[in-house]
Amino acid sequence: MLVAVRLVLLWVVLLAGAGAGISGDAATQIT
């Protein structure tokens, strides 16, 4: 279940920061 939540969070981050260069930063904060 936790893995699914993390995947969803990653998806949101990638979609929100796609092409904005934020994806890497947010991913580092989530992990």
C-alpha positions as CSV (number, residue, x, y, z in Angstrom):
1,M,0.0,0.0,0.0
2,L,2.8,2.4,0.9
3,V,4.5,1.6,-2.4
4,A,1.3,2.5,-4.3
5,V,1.1,5.8,-2.5
6,R,4.7,6.7,-3.3
7,L,4.1,5.8,-7.0
8,V,1.1,8.1,-7.0
9,L,3.1,10.9,-5.4
10,L,5.8,10.4,-8.0
11,W,3.3,10.6,-10.8
12,V,1.9,13.9,-9.4
13,V,5.4,15.3,-9.1
14,L,6.3,14.3,-12.6
15,L,3.1,15.6,-14.1
16,A,3.3,18.9,-12.2
17,G,7.0,19.5,-12.8
18,A,7.3,18.0,-16.3
19,G,9.6,20.2,-18.3
20,A,9.9,22.7,-15.4
21,G,12.9,21.1,-13.8
22,I,11.0,20.7,-10.5
23,S,10.5,16.9,-10.9
24,G,14.1,16.1,-9.7
25,D,13.8,18.4,-6.7
26,A,10.4,17.2,-5.6
27,A,11.4,13.5,-6.1
28,T,14.5,14.1,-3.8
29,Q,12.2,15.6,-1.1
30,I,9.7,12.7,-1.3
31,T,12.3,10.0,-1.0
